[in-house]
Amino acid sequence: MSERITVDKLSPGGELKWRYEGELLERGENWVRLEAFFDHDNIVVAGIPLQRGDRFVETYYSDRWYNIFEIHAGEGDTLRGWYCNITRPANILSDRLEYVDLFLDLWVSPDGRQTVLDEEEFVAADLEEETRRSARQALAELQETFTATYIDR
């Protein structure tokens, strides 16, 4: 029997923005990986369509200021790309996790191209300076990680 996990995406003020369930794939000391299916209407991110039913393999960390969603078309293996949310470290419980979204995002295409998203929302948000620094540092870490991945190929 598969283990289900409820995911709560919160605003910086603690307001619930999105709730959904995923199936646990793996769990480590400071992270969890789950599979979920996109349950919103179709949208376009960095020129790439995300459609209802797309498969997301999501990794959350309790010791990092981001999460990473590997996105596949439908239930298949065709990779659309990676959507990375800059967040406060996730609060991972046994059957639930929550994360505070800090607006800033990184999209990485299958060919390695990177696009920073929602910069305007991040700049306009009422965030403490320490939070802003941690968020910028997390974005730089993600960019470096994905750049190194593509340089090593």
N, C-alpha and C positions, 0 to 999 in steps of 0.2 A: 504494500500500500504506500502511495506517495505521500510525502509530508508537505503540507501547504503552509505558506508563509504569507501573512498580510503585510503589505507595504503601505506606509503612510508617508506621503510627501507633504512637508510643512513649509509655510512661509517663514521668513526670519522672525516674525512676530508670534509664531506658534500656531497659526491658523491652518487647519487641514485643507490642502489644495487638491489632493488626489488620493484615492485609496483603491487598491486592487490586490489580487492574490496571485502568487506564483508558486511553482513547484520547486522545492529544494533540490539542488543538484549536488552541491558540496558545501561543507562547512569547515572552516579552519579556526584557529585561536582568535584571530582578529578580522575575519572576513566571512562572507557567505556568498554563494553563487546560486542563482535561481533562474528558472525559465518562466517567462510570462508572455502573454500575447496581447498586442496592442489593441486597446478597447475603445479608442477614440475615432472620430471621423478622420478621413484621409487628410494629411497635411504635407507640405513640402518643406524640407530642411536642407539648406545649402544646395538647393536644386535637385534634391533627391526625394522622391515621394515615399512617405511612410503611410502604410495602409492598414486599415482594420484587419486584424489577424496576423500581422507580421510577428515573427518570433524574436523575442528579446532574450538574450542570455546576459543577465545582470549581475555585476559583482559590486558588493558594498563592503566598505572597510570601517572598522571602529577606530582606526588609528591614522586615517588619511582624510584629507579634505576634498574628496571627490568620490564619485562612483562611475563605473564604465558599463555601458549597455552595448553589447555586440548585437547588431540588428540584421536579421535574415528575412528575405522576402517570403511571406507566408510561412508555411510550416517546413519549407525546404531548406537547403543549405546555401542558396545564393546570397552572398554577403552584400548588404547595402552599405554598411560602414559601422562606425563606432560613434555613439553619442555619449559624451562625458559631461556630467553635471558637476559643477563646483559646489560643494556642500560643506556643512559642518560634518565632522565624523559621525557615522551612523550609530544609532542606538540599536544594537542587535540583541533581541530577546529570543526565547526558544521558538515561538510560533509567530513572531511579529518583528518588524523593524521599522524604524522611522528615521527620516533624514530631513534636515533643514536645507532647503534649496537657496542658494545665494545668487541666483539669476544667471551668472556667468557660465557659459557652456563652450565646449569644444566639439566640433564635428570633424571626424577623420574619415575620408573616403577610402575605399579599398586600395586605391593607388597611392595612398599616403598623404594626399593633399589635406591640409588642415585649415579650418575656418573657425575663428572665434565668433561666438554668437551672443547676443543679448548684452553687449557691452554697455549700451545706453541705459538699460534697466539696472545694471550693476552700479553704474556711476550715480544714477538718481536715487538708489536705495539708501535708506537710513540705516547704515551699518557702522559699527565702531571701527576705528582705524586699524586696530589689531586684527579684526575679522577681515578687513580689506587686504591687509598684508598677507595673511594666511591664504586667502583666496587666490591672490595673484601668484603666490609661491606654488600653490597647487596647480594652477594653470601652466606655469612654466615647467613644473615636473612632468605633467602629462605630455606637453609638447615635446620635451626632451625624450621622454620614453618612446613616443611614437616615431620621432625622427630617428632615433637610434635603431628602432625595429626595421625601418625601411632602408637605412644605410647598410645594415648588416645583411640584407638580402642579396 
